[in-house]
Amino acid sequence: MSLSTDAIATDGPRADWRGWAALVVLMLPVLLVSIDNTILNFALPAIARELEPSSAEQLWIIDAYSLVLAGLLVTAGSLGDRIGRRRILLIGAVGFTLVSVGAVFAPTSGTLIAARAAMGVFGAALMPSTMSLLRSTFRNRDQRRIAIAAWSGSFAAGGALGPIVGGLLIEYFPWRSVFLIAVPVLVLMLAFVPLLVRESRDPNPGPVDGWGIVLSMLALAPLAFGIKELASESPVAGVLSLVVGLGFGWGFVRRQRRIPHPMLDLSLFQRPKFTGSLIVNLACIMAYIGFLYFASQHLQMIAGLSALDAGLALLPGAVVAIAAGFAVVPFARRYRASIVVPVTLVVGVAGLVLVGVAGAHDTWMLILAFVLLGVGLGAAQAVSGELIISSAPAERAGAASAISETAYEFGAVLGTSILGGILTAWYRIALEIPAGVPGRLGAHARETLAGAVNAADEIGGPVGQALSENAAAAFDGGVIATSLIAAAFLVIAGVVSAATLGRRRAVEPR
């Protein structure tokens, strides 16, 4: 199959007002998923106080959505190529809305985890469809660049809105209200997608690869689960899951290479720009989500900010991430991507190193660090995202978009699982339980920071104060280690981007 793309065809027909209206509609699910990845971090302290999940369950509440979604994205993208991308999008919207309403009534942490997993099933139908429909809507090169920039910016916009919306809801309503934000967004989609978005599919898709679908799910889900467990207290289960996932992954790759109509165009990975850009996006999301995971807890449970104030504290970093995505375009026109991306990643590394060196004690320093991280990651993802899209054949847009979204979701899993797992392990080892703390409360305190805060409040007096101070010191020590590890991942991504993104300019001028 030829890898020439419609990016080469620069004189395609220009989209009219209906195309731009369709862009707005197609940005809605992206915005929703981005908000969902950040808003739950702000609800987590309230969830921990009410449902009292264990540290493992706490991570599962965050990760269940991403784990299931990651396992199904390739399948959803391939099905969209075959039966219609708009149809898959509408199925995902209906299902996501119904499950989100159901999550509001979850009585235990286990049922909440199950609801999050079900959301992942329908979320997988949402994401690949949006990018592939966007590409089929904008055939003119210049219009497509603007549309892709706006679509990519909606991720950062969701990151900006997530803390504010989450803070407002947690401040004035029960934490369960965070799941209801999906309802108006998806209702708008259901109303306007049939009116504004034309159906799109692969004109020569070949038969549905049933075995390929099964193998892809049996590979991706265990891999994501293994990564999560490897960083927690079950390394043996993690290793076994990784072995299972890699085994099924080998079977999937072998099958895709042998059948005449593969569901996934593996030749895309032979293009250094495509693979290098995927690695950059994965590392950026990992660092971003990992930062929010510890920053939201520190600001609320150690610095004592309300959920709303914590969201406002992180707003500048999310806003500059949006601005950086557009501001980097002139530089991308003048300099090649193998220079632009590493330089922008250095700015993100500086933000993480600032936390690693100075600690998280100063709220203003934490805000500055997130601003630097937003600048670096927003700019880097804008360039790498364009390179991913331009590397994919138009007729395989759904599958290629699914690969990109799989990297995004695995980055979210890594952010909360690897970085969150390291932070939790450090906290447990470093926490000193003061004399006089009852055994039951001491066990709760060692599980999570929220458990320590609740135990300190219940004990009160000098002993409660000592427990609170020790928990804060242990948690912030883990934040320092986690920040430096995240910085190391970004450095690796910068080296990869310098080696793989080529000598041509990131965005070729007219």
RARA-V228452 format. One record per backbone hydrogen bond with DSSP energy under -1.0 kcal/mol. NH is the residue of the N-H (numbers start at 1). CO is the residue of the C=O. E is the energy in kcal/mol with one decimal. If there is no record, write none. Layout:
BEGIN
NH|CO|E  NH|CO|E
END
This chain:
BEGIN
8|5|-1.9  10|8|-1.4  20|16|-1.4  21|17|-2.4  22|18|-2.2  23|19|-1.8  24|20|-1.6  25|21|-1.8  26|22|-2.7  27|23|-1.4  31|27|-2.7  32|28|-2.4  33|29|-2.6  34|30|-2.3  35|31|-2.4  36|32|-2.6  37|33|-1.7  38|35|-1.0  39|35|-3.4  43|39|-1.3  44|40|-1.4  47|43|-2.5  48|44|-3.0  49|45|-1.8  50|46|-1.9  51|47|-2.8  58|54|-2.5  59|55|-1.8  60|56|-2.1  61|57|-2.4  62|58|-1.0  63|59|-2.9  64|60|-3.0  67|63|-3.0  68|64|-2.1  69|65|-2.4  70|66|-2.7  71|67|-1.6  72|68|-1.1  73|69|-1.4  76|72|-2.9  77|73|-2.7  78|74|-2.3  79|75|-2.6  80|76|-2.3  81|77|-1.8  82|78|-1.2  83|79|-3.4  84|80|-1.3  85|200|-2.9  88|84|-1.9  89|85|-2.1  90|86|-2.2  91|87|-2.2  92|88|-2.4  93|89|-2.0  94|90|-2.2  95|91|-2.3  96|92|-2.6  97|93|-2.0  98|94|-2.1  99|95|-2.4  100|96|-2.2  101|97|-1.9  102|98|-1.8  103|99|-2.1  105|102|-1.3  106|103|-1.6  112|108|-1.8  113|109|-2.2  114|110|-2.1  115|111|-2.2  116|112|-2.4  117|113|-2.2  118|114|-2.2  119|115|-2.2  120|116|-1.5  121|117|-1.3  122|118|-1.5  123|119|-2.5  124|120|-1.7  127|123|-1.8  130|126|-1.3  131|127|-1.1  132|128|-1.8  133|129|-2.5  134|130|-2.0  135|131|-2.1  136|132|-1.8  137|133|-1.4  138|134|-2.0  144|140|-2.6  145|141|-2.1  146|142|-1.7  147|143|-2.6  148|144|-2.9  149|145|-2.3  150|146|-2.4  151|147|-2.7  152|148|-3.0  153|149|-2.3  154|150|-1.1  155|152|-1.2  157|153|-2.7  158|154|-2.2  159|155|-1.8  160|156|-1.8  161|157|-2.6  162|158|-2.9  165|161|-3.5  166|162|-3.0  167|163|-2.4  168|164|-2.7  169|165|-2.6  170|166|-2.7  171|167|-2.1  172|168|-2.0  173|169|-2.7  177|174|-2.0  178|175|-1.8  179|176|-1.4  180|177|-1.3  183|180|-1.1  186|182|-2.5  187|183|-2.2  188|184|-1.9  189|185|-1.6  190|186|-2.4  191|187|-1.6  192|188|-2.3  193|189|-2.8  196|192|-2.4  197|193|-2.4  202|81|-3.1  210|208|-1.3  213|209|-2.2  214|210|-2.2  215|211|-2.7  216|212|-2.4  217|213|-2.0  218|214|-2.4  219|215|-1.1  220|216|-2.7  221|217|-1.6  223|219|-1.7  224|220|-2.6  225|221|-2.6  226|222|-3.0  227|223|-2.2  228|224|-1.8  229|225|-2.7  230|226|-2.4  231|227|-1.0  232|229|-1.2  238|234|-2.0  239|235|-2.6  240|236|-2.5  241|237|-2.3  242|238|-2.2  243|239|-2.4  244|240|-2.3  245|241|-2.8  246|242|-2.8  247|243|-2.2  248|244|-2.4  249|245|-2.4  250|246|-2.4  251|247|-1.8  252|248|-2.5  253|249|-2.7  254|250|-2.5  255|251|-2.1  256|252|-2.6  257|253|-1.7  259|255|-2.0  266|264|-1.4  268|265|-1.6  269|266|-1.4  270|267|-1.3  271|268|-1.7  275|271|-2.1  276|272|-3.0  277|273|-2.1  278|274|-1.9  279|275|-2.0  280|276|-1.9  281|277|-2.5  282|278|-2.5  283|279|-2.3  284|280|-2.4  285|281|-2.4  286|282|-2.2  287|283|-2.2  288|284|-2.5  289|285|-2.8  290|286|-2.2  291|287|-2.2  292|288|-2.1  293|289|-2.1  294|290|-1.6  295|291|-2.9  296|292|-2.1  298|294|-2.5  299|295|-2.7  300|296|-1.4  301|297|-2.8  302|298|-1.8  303|298|-3.0  305|299|-2.9  310|306|-2.6  311|307|-2.0  312|308|-2.4  313|309|-2.1  314|310|-1.4  318|314|-1.5  319|315|-2.6  320|316|-2.4  321|317|-1.2  322|318|-1.2  323|319|-2.1  324|320|-2.8  325|321|-1.3  326|322|-1.1  327|323|-2.8  328|324|-1.7  329|326|-1.1  332|328|-2.3  333|329|-1.6  334|330|-1.0  335|331|-2.6  337|504|-1.2  339|336|-1.9  340|336|-2.2  341|337|-2.3  343|339|-1.9  344|340|-2.3  345|341|-2.3  346|342|-1.6  347|343|-1.0  348|344|-1.4  349|345|-2.6  350|346|-2.1  351|347|-1.4  352|348|-1.7  353|349|-2.8  354|350|-2.0  355|351|-1.4  356|352|-2.4  357|353|-2.5  358|354|-2.6  359|355|-2.3  366|362|-1.9  367|363|-2.1  368|364|-2.3  369|365|-2.5  370|366|-1.9  371|367|-1.9  372|368|-2.3  373|369|-2.3  374|370|-2.6  375|371|-2.4  376|372|-2.3  377|373|-2.7  378|374|-2.3  379|375|-1.8  380|376|-2.1  381|377|-2.4  382|378|-1.3  383|379|-1.6  384|380|-2.6  385|381|-2.5  386|382|-1.2  387|383|-1.7  388|384|-2.0  389|385|-1.9  390|386|-2.4  392|389|-1.3  396|393|-1.4  397|394|-1.4  400|396|-2.4  401|397|-2.8  402|398|-2.0  403|399|-1.7  404|400|-1.9  405|401|-2.6  406|402|-2.4  407|403|-2.1  408|404|-1.9  409|405|-2.7  410|406|-2.7  411|407|-2.0  412|408|-1.8  413|409|-2.4  414|410|-2.7  415|411|-2.3  416|412|-1.8  417|413|-3.0  419|414|-1.8  421|417|-1.9  422|418|-2.4  423|419|-2.3  424|420|-2.4  425|421|-2.5  426|422|-2.6  427|423|-2.4  428|424|-2.4  429|425|-2.1  430|426|-2.7  431|427|-2.0  437|434|-1.4  442|438|-2.7  443|439|-2.1  444|440|-1.8  445|441|-2.5  446|442|-1.8  447|443|-1.0  448|444|-1.3  452|448|-1.7  453|449|-2.4  454|450|-2.5  455|451|-2.3  456|452|-2.7  457|453|-2.2  458|454|-2.0  459|455|-2.4  460|456|-2.7  464|460|-2.0  465|461|-2.2  466|462|-2.5  467|463|-2.3  468|464|-2.3  469|465|-2.3  470|466|-2.6  471|467|-2.4  472|468|-2.1  473|469|-2.3  474|470|-2.5  475|471|-2.7  476|472|-2.6  477|473|-1.7  478|474|-1.6  479|475|-1.9  480|476|-1.8  481|477|-1.7  482|478|-2.7  483|479|-2.5  484|480|-1.9  485|481|-2.0  486|482|-2.5  487|483|-2.3  488|484|-1.8  489|485|-1.8  490|486|-1.9  491|487|-2.1  492|488|-2.2  493|489|-2.2  494|490|-2.3  495|491|-2.1  496|492|-2.5  497|493|-2.6  498|494|-2.0  499|495|-1.5  500|496|-1.7  501|497|-2.0  506|335|-1.5  507|332|-1.9
END
